[in-house]
Amino acid sequence: MYKIAKPFFMLCETPLHAGSGNDLGSVDLPIQRERHTQFPKVEGSGLKGSIREIFEKLTEVELNGVKVRDKELLKDAIEMAFGPEKGGDFAGALGFTDARVLLFPVKSMKGVFAWITCPKVLNRLQADFTHCKIDLGFEMPKGNTIPKGSALVIKDGKIALEEYTFSMSIDDNCTKLANWMVENVFPKTKELDYLRESVNKNLAVLTDEDFTDFVVHSTEVITRTKIDSNTGTIQKGALFTEEYLPTDTVLYSLALATPVFKKDDSEKGVFRAAAGKTEEALVMEFFEKGLPSVIQLGGNATIGKGLIRTNVWGVE
């Protein structure tokens, strides 16, 4: 059972394809979705595997103010945190929940695009944060609400998303939510100042039903093919469609840390409890200090897909 849980956010800087395999529907290669809600997600196993691969390429990690560069020590730390690569006698001390969608971008008649969410998503967020012992400090807004000063309004409280018009009302809790997202969801870096500031103006909380329609029908579907080098034409049987979460989608997950599953303290290496820190605290610090600001997640890395900007809660 985990001892520490910490949220981290992921901003899609390029479209993300976390695939679910072949499908008999209109899209050949769809993305992963929850079965009961159809909300997009990234399986915790896939997220853990991608992050592990990134850690395996690290040459240095800082723990307890000390930079660890020894290759064998880093290798042992990765095995204890993520588990033995080929299975073994112990489990990894670091786990991840499925990455859930928090904000989904859709085209807007005003403000260029809107970030939409819904009460179902927000109440899940609030429940997930209780595992991390984090109190958001305000109530979740209801559906069909926007923050004060919204740039999406056309006239008389109406906004137009894609080809649909919605009647919205200004809500104080929605304003508090937008301010909270400005402070916590996006990394506080100069290159992201525009996006951070736009949340206050571009956020819209829709009903659960309307949000579901958008995340099901407004993803990016791209047709891909392969050209036969001998004929210069499309290779037979090589035409297929892929689904992507669009750029600017925001996801979140919880990193979960437990004590190291090793009986002998001499084998725990960098995770031996010391200086007032528990093993699980050191495991979480290993994740926080080692996770790069930009990672690659999902498929099609060679064509620039799945570049993700990360932001771990409370880490500057």
C-alpha positions, -999 to +999 in steps of 0.1 A: +000+000+000+014+034-009+025+058+018+028+090-003+008+102-033+017+133-053-001+147-084+016+158-115+002+174-146+010+168-183+005+193-211+005+179-246+028+201-267+022+178-297-007+154-304-006+123-282-014+088-294-017+064-265-031+035-285-055+008-276-047-015-306-067-021-338-104-015-338-134-024-361-149+011-359-143+041-381-108+047-367-083+020-373-060+029-343-080+046-316-067+061-283-072+046-249-105+054-232-124+046-201-151+020-209-179+035-189-174+072-196-154+072-229-131+098-214-096+096-229-069+082-206-034+069-206-030+035-188-008+037-157+013+008-170+021+027-202+029+059-183+052+040-159+070+023-188+076+056-206+089+073-174+111+043-166+127+045-201+134+081-195+150+074-161+172+047-176+188+073-198+197+096-169+233+100-160+227+120-128+200+123-101+201+145-070+190+130-037+193+146-003+213+174-019+238+149-032+243+143-070+243+105-077+263+097-109+275+061-103+260+040-131+255+009-110+239+029-081+215+045-106+207+011-121+199-003-087+178+027-078+157+024-110+151-013-103+140-006-067+118+023-078+103+008-109+108-030-103+131-055-120+130-052-158+123-089-163+104-096-131+119-109-099+114-113-062+102-078-054+079-051-068+089-015-075+083+011-049+070+037-073+036+034-090+013+056-111-025+059-116-040+061-150-035+096-165-069+113-166-080+142-188-084+175-170-087+201-198-096+194-234-091+221-261-119+228-286-123+254-313-141+286-302-157+314-322-140+339-298-107+335-280-094+310-307-100+279-285-115+270-252-103+246-225-133+226-215-139+204-185-170+191-166-182+184-130-175+147-134-138+154-142-135+181-115-151+160-087-127+132-096-098+156-094-110+167-059-114+131-048-079+121-062-063+150-043-077+137-010-053+107-015-025+133-016-039+152+015-044+183-006-074+205+000-083+226-030-100+252-008-131+258-029-161+240-042-162+226-077-182+247-102-213+233-118-219+227-155-224+256-180-203+281-160-173+303-170-150+325-149-153+362-146-137+380-175-141+351-200-129+359-235-152+332-250-185+351-247-201+362-279-232+379-265-256+376-236-235+349-219-234+327-249-203+309-262-198+290-295-176+259-294-172+241-327-206+244-343-225+245-310-238+274-289-240+272-251-256+295-226-232+301-197-233+319-164-204+335-145-196+315-113-172+325-085-161+289-080-153+287-117-132+319-113-114+303-083-108+271-103-093+291-132-070+310-108-060+277-091-051+262-125-030+293-134-010+287-102-007+249-102-013+232-135+012+248-158+049+251-151+059+287-143+083+292-172+085+322-195+076+302-226+043+290-210+032+324-196+007+329-225-010+296-218-011+301-181-026+335-184-052+323-210-068+298-186-086+326-168-101+337-201-106+304-220-119+280-194-155+266-197-171+241-175-197+222-196-222+195-185-209+160-183-229+150-214-216+179-235-180+173-224-184+136-233-196+145-268-165+167-274-139+142-261-154+115-282-160+134-315-134+163-314-101+144-312-077+146-341-081+117-366-052+116-390-050+095-422-016+079-427-002+060-457+030+046-471+043+054-506+058+026-527+093+038-537+091+018-569+058+032-582+056+065-564+020+056-554+002+045-522+013+010-512-016-014-513-031-020-479-010+008-463-038+034-457-049+037-421-063+062-396-050+071-362-066+090-334-047+116-312-054+137-282-049+173-296-021+197-287-029+216-254-048+187-238-040+186-201-038+153-182-030+145-146-018+114-127-008+105-092+027+092-084+025+067-056+055+058-033+059+029-009+089+018+012+114-002-008+106-039-011+140-051+001+145-068+035+182-061+038+190-024+044+224-028+029+207-035-005+186-003-005+213+020-017+201+055-022+168+047-006+181+038+029+162+060+054+184+087+066+185+124+076+150+123+088+136+110+055+117+077+051+123+053+023+090+063+006+100+100+008+133+092-009+115+072-036+092+102-043+122+126-043+139+103-068+109+107-091+105+145-085+142+152-091+146+128-120+115+136-141+125+159-170+104+190-178+096+175-213+091+137-219+078+116-248+047+096-242+027+072-264+035+062-300+050+078-331+080+094-314+099+095-347+073+119-362+072+142-333+041+130-315+036+127-277+059+155-265+046+163-230+055+192-206+054+179-171+047+197-138+050+179-105+030+194-076+050+216-054+083+213-074+096+245-087 
